[in-house]
Amino acid sequence: MSALVWSLALTALLGAVPAEVETVSSERLTGELLELNDQGVSLKIGDETRVIPTPQVLEIRRALPVVPVPPGPRVELLDGTRLTCKDITILRDRATLTLPSEAQVQIPASRFTSIRLGESTPTLDDAWKALLQRERKNDLLVVRKDDVLDFVPGVAGALGEKIVFLVDGEELPIARDKVYGIIYRPRNAPAAKIACQIGLATGDLLQASAVSLTAGEYRVKLAGNVELRLPIDLVSGLDFSAGRVKYLSQLDPRDKKLVPLFDLPRDVERDRSVLGSPLTLGGQVYARGLGLFPQTRLRYRIAGEYARFRAVAGIDDAAPRLKTSALLRISGDGRSLFEAEFAPGEPPRPIDLDLAGVRELEILVDFGADQLNIGDFLDLADAKLTK
């Protein structure tokens, strides 16, 4: 948090638009955001104002309508920033992006992973993603024929009305409308320190090292001293959890054991219940977590890097209301940290465990006392490790 430069007076920012603040301890608070600075977040809830200390804030979300993405180039930077612009030109190592607001920003061309000029469709999206994952020693000039993408390896240069591309030592100027996109060769760059992920109503994502709000606009700093100015109503959320929180659904267990039911294959469901529906406990829907069948054992190597494990556990609301139960046991380095049985229809239970020094976390879901596996679909919702 200390890396983030905050000087925000947010009364003018939100007005009557509600904001939701999620804290490290899994509280979700909805109200009117009054102020945000390096000391904390002031949230008006009814007639009261509550101040949440900055280190306790994970995310701030705003209920904004989705803004249609304007046609134009889509760029991706080395730090994972994705940004749609109205136009882009490159001269030498300097790219100039014209944003939909008509503001211009300059970015070193060496910070680009890719520039996509052509339209997006599900088929083309899959083909583009495959090219991005391809091992490459050269830049790729990508062209389209119907729903197929092909490429020519070489060295990308200037981008204007024509794109300059060097192939086998020969410089080729190519009409811009003939090119679907450019994918750059892997580049060595210092790892960017991300203080905040900023989500935009267009679906774009910014990896910010600093952000502030003055005179009715956000001022965002990206890696490489790149600065952007954004209108207030374009920002849908600010996520401060980078480096501090890891959700179990983001991690691959070091060891996983599941016992099939009647020889039917089963697996751990990430960010959904075992029924394939959203994780729902006590009427509340959770975006992250694990859906688990009984006789599932997961081991995670956490190497003593995390201080606490928090989650909300219970039988998913969509499970049939039968007389059955599931056992949940959580251990750290072989020492029991939590054990309880859960039955359909019971209120979910919050879990908050001390992980100081724990190197291996084990989660076991098994049959309850009834020893039956009928509808005991356990959700470990909002399951996260925090530093």
N, C-alpha and C positions, 0 to 999 in steps of 0.2 A: 503494500500500500504506500509506503513512504516514497516510492519512485513516482507515484502519480501526483501531478501538479494540479491541485484543485482550487479553484476560486469561483464558486458557483452560488449565485443567488437565484433559486429556482421558483420563486413565487410566480414570476412572469413566464417561466417555462411551461408549467403545467396547467395553470388556471383550474378549470373544473375537471380536467382529465385525470382519472385516478391512476395511481401508480402502485405496483406491488413490490415490496422489498422482501427478499429472502435472506435469512441470516444463516450463519454457520451452524447454529443449533436447530436448523430446519423450521424455524418460525416463518410463516408467511403473513405479512402485514399489509393490508390494503388501506390506502388513504390518499391524502393530498400531500405531495412532496413540497415542503416549504424551503428547505435549504440542504445543500450538500457541500461539505468542505473537508479539510484534512482532519477535523475533529470527529465528524460523524454526520448522520443523516437525520434531519428533522422531518417527521411524518405526522400530519394532522389526521387523527383517527376520531371521528365524531367531534366532540367538543374538546378533546384533549390532544396535546402534542407530545409525541414520544421521540426521544433522541436515541438512535442506535449508534454506538461507537463504530468508527470506520473499520477497525479490524474485524468486526462482527458481520460486516455486510458482504454477502456473496454476489447478489444480483439485484438490479433494479429494472423492472419491466414496465412498459407503458402499453395501454390498450389503444393501439393505433391501427387504422385500416391499412391494408396492404396497398402500396403504391405501385401501379403498373411500371414494369421496367422499360424505360425508353429504349428504342433501337439504338445500337451503337456498339463500339468495341467494348469487350470485357477483358480486363487485365487481372492477372494474378501475380503477386509479388512473392519474393523468397520467404517472407515471414508468414505467408498464408492469407494476407489481405486480398480480398476480392472486391473489385470496384468496376461498376459500369460507368462509362463516360460517353459524352456526345461525340467527341472526336479525339484523335491522338496523332501526334507527329513526333518523329524522332530525328534528331540531327546530331551526328557524332554520338556522344554518350549521354545526351540530354533528351528526355522525353517530355513533351508538353501535353498534359491531359486537359481537355475542356469538359468540365462536369456539366450535368444537366442544368444546373443553376447558372451556367455560363461562366462561372469562376474558373480560372486556370491554375493549375498546379504543375510544378516541374519535379520530375523524379529521375534519378540516374537510371539509364537503360540497363545498367548492370544489376539492378534490383528486380528485374522481371523474370518470372518463370514462364509466362506465356501471354500472348495477346490473341484474342479470338475475335475475328472480324465478321464471320458469317453467322447465319441465324442458328437458333437452338431448336432442336427437336429431340425426342427421346432417343431415336436411333443415332443421330449425330452426337448427342451427349455421350452415349456409350463409346462410340468410336473415338471421340476426342479424349475421353478418360483413358482409353487403352493406349493412345499415343503418349499421353503424359506419363504413363507408368513404364513406358518402353525405355530400356537402357540406350543411351545415346552419347556419342562423343562430339557431335556437331549440333548446330541449330537445325531445326526442321522447318522447311517451308511447306505448309499444309494446303492442299488443294482439294476441292470437292467435285465429285461426279455423281449426280443423283444423291443417293444416301450413303455413298462410300467416300471415305477420306483416304487420300494418298499423300505422300510427302517426298521431298527432295532434301537430302542432307547438304549442309554448307555453312556459310557464315552470314548472319543477318546484319544489314547495315541500316541506312536511312529509311525512314518511312514517311511518305508524303502522298502525293497523288500517285506516285509509283513507289514500289518497294525495291530497294537495292539488295541483291542477294548474290553472294560470291560462291560459285560452284566450280571446283577444280581449277581455281586460280582465275576464272573468268567472271567479271562483274556483269550481272544480268539485271537490268531494270525491268520490273514486272508491274503491269497495271494492277492497282490496288484491288479492283473489283474482281480480279481473277484469283485472288488469294483468300483462302478460308481463315488462315491464322498462322502464327509463328510460335513455335515451342523452342525455348532456348536450352542450350546444353547446360548440364549442372554447373553451378558456379560456387566457388568458395567465398563465403561471407561470414562475418562475425555473427554469432547467435544473437538474435534480437531479444532484449529484455521486455517482455510483454506485461504491462500493468493492468490492461483492461481490454476486453474484447467488446467492440461496439457493433451491435446489430442494427441494420438499416431497414426501413419499411420496404425497400425494394428487394430485400433478400441478400444484399451485399453484406460483407463482414470486414471490419477493420481491426487490425491488431495494433493497439495504441500503446506507446510508451508514456504518453501524457495526454490529458484532456482537460479543457477548461471551458467555461461558458461565460461569455461576456457580450453585452450589447445584443442579446437575442440570437446568438449563434454559437455553435460548438467550435472550439479550436482544438484540433486533434493533431498530435505529433506521431508520426510513424518512424520506423527505423530509417537511418540514413538522413536524419534531420528533415524529413519530408513533412510539411505542414498542410493540413486541409482545413477548410472552413465549411461547416455544414449547417443548414437551416434546422431549427429546433424540431419541427414536425417530421423530419426525415429519420430521426434516431428513435428506434423502438425499444432499445434495451442496452444496459451496460453490465457486463459480466466481469466481476473482479476476482473470480475464483482461480485464475490461471496460476499454477504452481503451488496453490494452497490446498486444493481439494481434488480428489480423484474418486470418481464414482465406480463402484464395482462393475457396473455394466460396461465400463471402458477398459477393464483389465481382463487379460487372459489368465485363468488360474494356472499355477504351476502343475497342479495335478487335479484331475476330475474323474470321479467314479459315479456311474449311474447304473442302477439295476433295472433292466427292461421289465415292462409289465406285459405278461403273456407274449413274450418275444417281440413286442412292439417297440421300435426304437424311440427313445426319448432324449431330450436335451434340455439344457438350461436356456430359458427364454430371457433375452436382454430387452429391457425397456418395454416389456409387455408380459401379461400373465401366461400361464401354460395353455390357456384357451385361445391365445392369440389376440385377446382384447386388451385395451389399456389397463394398466395396473390400477385397481380401484379398491380402496379400503375405507369403510365407514362413510361412503358417499363421496369421498375425495379422490380425484384422479391424479396420479403421479406420473410425471414424464420419464423418470428414470428409476431403475431398480431391476430386480431379478424375479422371474417366475420360476418356482421350484416344485418338482415332484418329490414325494417321500423317497427315501433311499438314494439321496444325492449327497455326495461329499465333495467339497471344493477346498483346495488349499491355495492360498495366495502368499507369495514371498514379498513381504513389505519392508524387510531389511531395517526395521527400527526407525523408519523415516516419518512415521505418522504418530500423532498424539492421541487421536480419538477415532472411534468407529461409531457412526450414528445411522439409524434406519428406523423405519416404521414397519412392524411385522404383523401379519394377520392372514386369515384365509380370504381370498379374493371375493368381493361382493357377488361375482357372477357364479360362484360355486354353488352347487345344490345344497340346500339346508338339511343335511343328513346328520345322524348321530355318529360323527367321526371326528378325528383329531389328528394333528400332525405335530411332531416334536421338532423343535429347533434348538440346536446346541451350537454355541460359538466358543472356540478355544483359541488361545494365544500361546504358541510354543508348548502345546500340550496341556496347558492349564485352563480349566473351565472358566469362562468369563460370563456366560449367560446360558440358561436352560429354561425352557418353558414349553407348554403344550398350547396349541391354538385350535379352536373349533369354529365351524361356520356360524356366522351370525354374531360372534363375540366382537366387542370393540377392538380395534387394532391397538397395539402397544408400542410406545416409543422405546427405542434402545439407544443407550449412550454409554459406551465402554471406553475405559482407559487403556490405550495401547502403548504406553511409554515402554520403550525397549523391546517391544514384540517384533520378532523377525518373521514369524510365519503365522498367518491367520487361517483358521480352519472353520468352515461352515458345514454343519451336518443337518440335513432334514430327513427325518425318519418317521415311521409309523408312530402314532400316539398309543395310548394304553389299549385301544381297541384292536390294534394290529391289523387294521383294514386300510385299504388304499382306494377309498371311494369318495371322490370330491374334496379331498384334503389338499387343495391347491394353494400352497403358501406363497405369499408375496413378501419379498424383502424390499419394500419400497423406499425410494430416496436413500438407498444404501451408499454411504460415502465415507472415505477416509480423509481426515483433516490433519493438517500440520499444526 
